[in-house]
Amino acid sequence: AFQQYDIMALAGSGAVLGHIYPFFLDFRGGKGVACYIGMLLAINWQIGVAVIIGLILITIITDYISVGSISLYIIIPILAYTSGANPIVVRCAVVLLIVGMIKHWVNIQRIMNGTETGLRSVLKKNKTITILTIGKKGREQLKRDFGNLFVGHVDLSAEKSLTFEVAKKIAGDIISKFEVDDFDIAEIFYNRF
Protein backbone atom coordinates (compact mmCIF):
# COMPACT_ATOMS: atom_id res chain seq x y z
CA ALA A 1 0.00 0.00 0.00
CA PHE A 2 1.12 3.52 -0.72
CA GLN A 3 2.33 5.70 2.12
CA GLN A 4 1.47 9.41 2.37
CA TYR A 5 4.96 10.50 1.24
CA ASP A 6 4.82 8.08 -1.70
CA ILE A 7 1.71 9.76 -3.05
CA MET A 8 3.13 13.23 -2.40
CA ALA A 9 6.38 12.29 -4.18
CA LEU A 10 4.52 10.77 -7.16
CA ALA A 11 2.17 13.74 -7.52
CA GLY A 12 4.98 16.25 -6.98
CA SER A 13 7.22 14.50 -9.49
CA GLY A 14 4.38 14.58 -11.99
CA ALA A 15 4.03 18.31 -11.42
CA VAL A 16 7.78 18.87 -11.86
CA LEU A 17 7.80 16.83 -15.08
CA GLY A 18 4.74 18.75 -16.25
CA HIS A 19 6.60 22.04 -15.73
CA ILE A 20 9.69 20.78 -17.53
CA TYR A 21 7.71 19.21 -20.42
CA PRO A 22 4.36 21.08 -20.57
CA PHE A 23 1.86 19.62 -23.03
CA PHE A 24 0.49 23.04 -23.98
CA LEU A 25 3.93 24.38 -24.91
CA ASP A 26 4.92 21.50 -27.18
CA PHE A 27 6.77 19.84 -24.29
CA ARG A 28 9.23 22.74 -24.02
CA GLY A 29 9.15 24.39 -20.66
CA GLY A 30 11.13 25.23 -17.62
CA LYS A 31 10.73 26.15 -13.98
CA GLY A 32 11.24 22.53 -12.96
CA VAL A 33 13.49 23.57 -10.09
CA ALA A 34 10.91 26.05 -8.79
CA CYS A 35 8.26 23.36 -8.90
CA TYR A 36 10.64 20.86 -7.25
CA ILE A 37 11.20 23.32 -4.42
CA GLY A 38 7.43 23.74 -4.12
CA MET A 39 7.09 19.97 -3.88
CA LEU A 40 9.73 19.80 -1.16
CA LEU A 41 8.06 22.65 0.75
CA ALA A 42 4.76 20.76 0.59
CA ILE A 43 6.29 17.50 1.80
CA ASN A 44 8.41 19.08 4.55
CA TRP A 45 8.77 22.85 4.79
CA GLN A 46 12.06 22.62 6.71
CA ILE A 47 13.64 20.61 3.90
CA GLY A 48 12.21 23.10 1.40
CA VAL A 49 13.70 26.06 3.26
CA ALA A 50 17.05 24.26 3.59
CA VAL A 51 17.03 23.60 -0.17
CA ILE A 52 16.25 27.25 -0.93
CA ILE A 53 19.12 28.39 1.28
CA GLY A 54 21.46 25.82 -0.22
CA LEU A 55 20.48 26.82 -3.75
CA ILE A 56 21.07 30.48 -3.01
CA LEU A 57 24.41 29.88 -1.32
CA ILE A 58 25.67 27.54 -4.06
CA THR A 59 24.62 30.09 -6.67
CA ILE A 60 26.44 32.89 -4.87
CA ILE A 61 29.56 30.82 -4.23
CA THR A 62 29.84 29.38 -7.75
CA ASP A 63 28.33 32.40 -9.55
CA TYR A 64 26.10 30.06 -11.62
CA ILE A 65 22.39 29.57 -11.05
CA SER A 66 22.53 26.31 -13.00
CA VAL A 67 25.08 24.83 -10.57
CA GLY A 68 22.62 25.41 -7.73
CA SER A 69 19.86 23.75 -9.75
CA ILE A 70 22.02 20.78 -10.71
CA SER A 71 23.11 20.40 -7.08
CA LEU A 72 19.46 20.18 -6.05
CA TYR A 73 18.81 17.39 -8.53
CA ILE A 74 21.88 15.48 -7.27
CA ILE A 75 21.51 16.01 -3.52
CA ILE A 76 17.82 15.13 -3.09
CA PRO A 77 18.08 11.48 -4.26
CA ILE A 78 21.16 11.02 -2.08
CA LEU A 79 19.34 12.46 0.94
CA ALA A 80 16.25 10.38 0.21
CA TYR A 81 18.28 7.18 -0.03
CA THR A 82 20.53 7.81 2.99
CA SER A 83 17.59 8.88 5.18
CA GLY A 84 15.82 5.59 4.50
CA ALA A 85 12.94 7.06 2.53
CA ASN A 86 10.49 4.67 0.91
CA PRO A 87 11.69 3.19 -2.40
CA ILE A 88 9.04 5.09 -4.36
CA VAL A 89 10.30 8.43 -2.99
CA VAL A 90 13.89 7.49 -3.88
CA ARG A 91 12.85 6.38 -7.38
CA CYS A 92 10.97 9.63 -7.97
CA ALA A 93 14.03 11.61 -6.90
CA VAL A 94 16.26 9.54 -9.22
CA VAL A 95 13.88 10.09 -12.17
CA LEU A 96 13.96 13.84 -11.49
CA LEU A 97 17.76 13.67 -11.25
CA ILE A 98 18.00 12.04 -14.68
CA VAL A 99 15.54 14.47 -16.28
CA GLY A 100 17.16 17.45 -14.54
CA MET A 101 20.61 16.47 -15.76
CA ILE A 102 19.30 16.05 -19.31
CA LYS A 103 17.62 19.47 -19.17
CA HIS A 104 20.75 21.13 -17.74
CA TRP A 105 23.26 19.35 -19.98
CA VAL A 106 23.65 22.49 -22.10
CA ASN A 107 24.45 24.50 -18.97
CA ILE A 108 27.03 21.91 -17.92
CA GLN A 109 28.70 22.15 -21.33
CA ARG A 110 28.69 25.98 -21.20
CA ILE A 111 30.24 25.95 -17.72
CA MET A 112 32.96 23.57 -18.91
CA ASN A 113 33.56 25.79 -21.98
CA GLY A 114 33.55 28.98 -19.90
CA THR A 115 30.59 30.45 -21.80
CA GLU A 116 27.86 30.18 -19.13
CA THR A 117 26.51 33.53 -17.93
CA GLY A 118 27.37 34.09 -14.27
CA LEU A 119 25.19 35.72 -11.63
CA ARG A 120 27.60 38.60 -11.09
CA SER A 121 27.59 39.49 -14.80
CA VAL A 122 23.79 39.62 -14.70
CA LEU A 123 23.96 41.86 -11.64
CA LYS A 124 26.23 44.29 -13.51
CA LYS A 125 23.74 44.86 -16.36
CA ASN A 126 22.28 48.12 -15.02
CA LYS A 127 19.64 46.40 -12.93
CA THR A 128 18.67 47.89 -9.61
CA ILE A 129 19.10 45.23 -6.97
CA THR A 130 18.49 45.54 -3.26
CA ILE A 131 18.80 42.95 -0.53
CA LEU A 132 16.73 42.39 2.61
CA THR A 133 18.14 39.60 4.75
CA ILE A 134 16.46 37.51 7.42
CA GLY A 135 18.65 36.06 10.12
CA LYS A 136 22.28 36.60 11.04
CA LYS A 137 24.17 34.05 8.95
CA GLY A 138 22.59 34.97 5.62
CA ARG A 139 23.41 38.60 6.28
CA GLU A 140 27.02 37.87 7.17
CA GLN A 141 27.52 35.72 4.07
CA LEU A 142 26.09 38.27 1.66
CA LYS A 143 27.42 41.46 3.20
CA ARG A 144 30.95 40.62 2.10
CA ASP A 145 30.10 40.66 -1.61
CA PHE A 146 26.95 42.79 -1.76
CA GLY A 147 27.05 45.09 1.28
CA ASN A 148 26.17 48.20 -0.71
CA LEU A 149 22.90 46.63 -1.89
CA PHE A 150 21.39 46.09 1.58
CA VAL A 151 18.08 47.84 2.27
CA GLY A 152 17.12 45.99 5.41
CA HIS A 153 17.52 43.12 7.78
CA VAL A 154 15.05 41.10 9.88
CA ASP A 155 16.69 40.16 13.16
CA LEU A 156 15.47 36.83 14.49
CA SER A 157 17.76 36.62 17.53
CA ALA A 158 14.78 37.08 19.88
CA GLU A 159 12.96 34.12 18.28
CA LYS A 160 13.60 30.68 19.78
CA SER A 161 12.76 29.05 16.46
CA LEU A 162 11.28 29.99 13.13
CA THR A 163 7.60 29.24 13.48
CA PHE A 164 4.99 29.35 10.78
CA GLU A 165 3.57 32.55 12.29
CA VAL A 166 6.94 34.34 12.13
CA ALA A 167 7.50 33.17 8.55
CA LYS A 168 3.94 34.22 7.64
CA LYS A 169 4.52 37.76 8.97
CA ILE A 170 7.84 38.10 7.11
CA ALA A 171 6.26 36.76 3.92
CA GLY A 172 3.32 39.15 4.32
CA ASP A 173 5.67 42.12 4.62
CA ILE A 174 7.58 41.04 1.52
CA ILE A 175 4.38 40.42 -0.48
CA SER A 176 2.98 43.84 0.43
CA LYS A 177 6.21 45.48 -0.82
CA PHE A 178 5.96 43.44 -4.01
CA GLU A 179 2.34 44.49 -4.53
CA VAL A 180 3.30 48.18 -4.46
CA ASP A 181 6.10 47.53 -6.99
CA ASP A 182 9.02 48.05 -4.60
CA PHE A 183 10.68 45.14 -6.44
CA ASP A 184 10.05 42.48 -9.09
CA ILE A 185 11.85 39.47 -7.60
CA ALA A 186 12.33 38.45 -3.97
CA GLU A 187 15.09 36.18 -2.70
CA ILE A 188 14.91 35.24 0.98
CA PHE A 189 18.14 34.41 2.81
CA TYR A 190 17.66 32.54 6.09
CA ASN A 191 20.18 30.20 7.68
CA ARG A 192 19.02 29.05 11.12
CA PHE A 193 16.83 26.06 11.96
KELUMTOR-739209 format. One record per residue (C-alpha): residue in three letters; x, y, z. Coordinates in nm, 3 decimals. Last residue first. Layout:
# residues N
aa_east_north_up
Ala_X_Y_Z
...
This chain:
# residues 193
aa_east_north_up
Phe_1.683_2.606_1.196
Arg_1.902_2.905_1.112
Asn_2.018_3.020_0.768
Tyr_1.766_3.254_0.609
Phe_1.814_3.441_0.281
Ile_1.491_3.524_0.098
Glu_1.509_3.618_-0.270
Ala_1.233_3.845_-0.397
Ile_1.185_3.947_-0.760
Asp_1.005_4.248_-0.909
Phe_1.068_4.514_-0.644
Asp_0.902_4.805_-0.460
Asp_0.610_4.753_-0.699
Val_0.330_4.818_-0.446
Glu_0.234_4.449_-0.453
Phe_0.596_4.344_-0.401
Lys_0.621_4.548_-0.082
Ser_0.298_4.384_0.043
Ile_0.438_4.042_-0.048
Ile_0.758_4.104_0.152
Asp_0.567_4.212_0.462
Gly_0.332_3.915_0.432
Ala_0.626_3.676_0.392
Ile_0.784_3.810_0.711
Lys_0.452_3.776_0.897
Lys_0.394_3.422_0.764
Ala_0.750_3.317_0.855
Val_0.694_3.434_1.213
Glu_0.357_3.255_1.229
Phe_0.499_2.935_1.078
Thr_0.760_2.924_1.348
Leu_1.128_2.999_1.313
Ser_1.276_2.905_1.646
Lys_1.360_3.068_1.978
Glu_1.296_3.412_1.828
Ala_1.478_3.708_1.988
Ser_1.776_3.662_1.753
Leu_1.547_3.683_1.449
Asp_1.669_4.016_1.316
Val_1.505_4.110_0.988
His_1.752_4.312_0.778
Gly_1.712_4.599_0.541
Val_1.808_4.784_0.227
Phe_2.139_4.609_0.158
Leu_2.290_4.663_-0.189
Asn_2.617_4.820_-0.071
Gly_2.705_4.509_0.128
Phe_2.695_4.279_-0.176
Asp_3.010_4.066_-0.161
Arg_3.095_4.062_0.210
Lys_2.742_4.146_0.320
Leu_2.609_3.827_0.166
Gln_2.752_3.572_0.407
Glu_2.702_3.787_0.717
Arg_2.341_3.860_0.628
Gly_2.259_3.497_0.562
Lys_2.417_3.405_0.895
Lys_2.228_3.660_1.104
Gly_1.865_3.606_1.012
Ile_1.646_3.751_0.742
Thr_1.814_3.960_0.475
Leu_1.673_4.239_0.261
Ile_1.880_4.295_-0.053
Thr_1.849_4.554_-0.326
Ile_1.910_4.523_-0.697
Thr_1.867_4.789_-0.961
Lys_1.964_4.640_-1.293
Asn_2.228_4.812_-1.502
Lys_2.374_4.486_-1.636
Lys_2.623_4.429_-1.351
Leu_2.396_4.186_-1.164
Val_2.379_3.962_-1.470
Ser_2.759_3.949_-1.480
Arg_2.760_3.860_-1.109
Leu_2.519_3.572_-1.163
Gly_2.737_3.409_-1.427
Thr_2.651_3.353_-1.793
Glu_2.786_3.018_-1.913
Thr_3.059_3.045_-2.180
Gly_3.355_2.898_-1.990
Asn_3.356_2.579_-2.198
Met_3.296_2.357_-1.891
Ile_3.024_2.595_-1.772
Arg_2.869_2.598_-2.120
Gln_2.870_2.215_-2.133
Ile_2.703_2.191_-1.792
Asn_2.445_2.450_-1.897
Val_2.365_2.249_-2.210
Trp_2.326_1.935_-1.998
His_2.075_2.113_-1.774
Lys_1.762_1.947_-1.917
Ile_1.930_1.605_-1.931
Met_2.061_1.647_-1.576
Gly_1.716_1.745_-1.454
Val_1.554_1.447_-1.628
Ile_1.800_1.204_-1.468
Leu_1.776_1.367_-1.125
Leu_1.396_1.384_-1.149
Val_1.388_1.009_-1.217
Val_1.626_0.954_-0.922
Ala_1.403_1.161_-0.690
Cys_1.097_0.963_-0.797
Arg_1.285_0.638_-0.738
Val_1.389_0.749_-0.388
Val_1.030_0.843_-0.299
Ile_0.904_0.509_-0.436
Pro_1.169_0.319_-0.240
Asn_1.049_0.467_0.091
Ala_1.294_0.706_0.253
Gly_1.582_0.559_0.450
Ser_1.759_0.888_0.518
Thr_2.053_0.781_0.299
Tyr_1.828_0.718_-0.003
Ala_1.625_1.038_0.021
Leu_1.934_1.246_0.094
Ile_2.116_1.102_-0.208
Pro_1.808_1.148_-0.426
Ile_1.782_1.513_-0.309
Ile_2.151_1.601_-0.352
Ile_2.188_1.548_-0.727
Tyr_1.881_1.739_-0.853
Leu_1.946_2.018_-0.605
Ser_2.311_2.040_-0.708
Ile_2.202_2.078_-1.071
Ser_1.986_2.375_-0.975
Gly_2.262_2.541_-0.773
Val_2.508_2.483_-1.057
Ser_2.253_2.631_-1.300
Ile_2.239_2.957_-1.105
Tyr_2.610_3.006_-1.162
Asp_2.833_3.240_-0.955
Thr_2.984_2.938_-0.775
Ile_2.956_3.082_-0.423
Ile_2.644_3.289_-0.487
Thr_2.462_3.009_-0.667
Ile_2.567_2.754_-0.406
Leu_2.441_2.988_-0.132
Ile_2.107_3.048_-0.301
Leu_2.048_2.682_-0.375
Gly_2.146_2.582_-0.022
Ile_1.912_2.839_0.128
Ile_1.625_2.725_-0.093
Val_1.703_2.360_-0.017
Ala_1.705_2.426_0.359
Val_1.370_2.606_0.326
Gly_1.221_2.310_0.140
Ile_1.364_2.061_0.390
Gln_1.206_2.262_0.671
Trp_0.877_2.285_0.479
Asn_0.841_1.908_0.455
Ile_0.629_1.750_0.180
Ala_0.476_2.076_0.059
Leu_0.806_2.265_0.075
Leu_0.973_1.980_-0.116
Met_0.709_1.997_-0.388
Gly_0.743_2.374_-0.412
Ile_1.120_2.332_-0.442
Tyr_1.064_2.086_-0.725
Cys_0.826_2.336_-0.890
Ala_1.091_2.605_-0.879
Val_1.349_2.357_-1.009
Gly_1.124_2.253_-1.296
Lys_1.073_2.615_-1.398
Gly_1.113_2.523_-1.762
Gly_0.915_2.439_-2.066
Arg_0.923_2.274_-2.402
Phe_0.677_1.984_-2.429
Asp_0.492_2.150_-2.718
Leu_0.393_2.438_-2.491
Phe_0.049_2.304_-2.398
Phe_0.186_1.962_-2.303
Pro_0.436_2.108_-2.057
Tyr_0.771_1.921_-2.042
Ile_0.969_2.078_-1.753
His_0.660_2.204_-1.573
Gly_0.474_1.875_-1.625
Leu_0.780_1.683_-1.508
Val_0.778_1.887_-1.186
Ala_0.403_1.831_-1.142
Gly_0.438_1.458_-1.199
Ser_0.722_1.450_-0.949
Gly_0.498_1.625_-0.698
Ala_0.217_1.374_-0.752
Leu_0.452_1.077_-0.716
Ala_0.638_1.229_-0.418
Met_0.313_1.323_-0.240
Ile_0.171_0.976_-0.305
Asp_0.482_0.808_-0.170
Tyr_0.496_1.050_0.124
Gln_0.147_0.941_0.237
Gln_0.233_0.570_0.212
Phe_0.112_0.352_-0.072
Ala_0.000_0.000_0.000
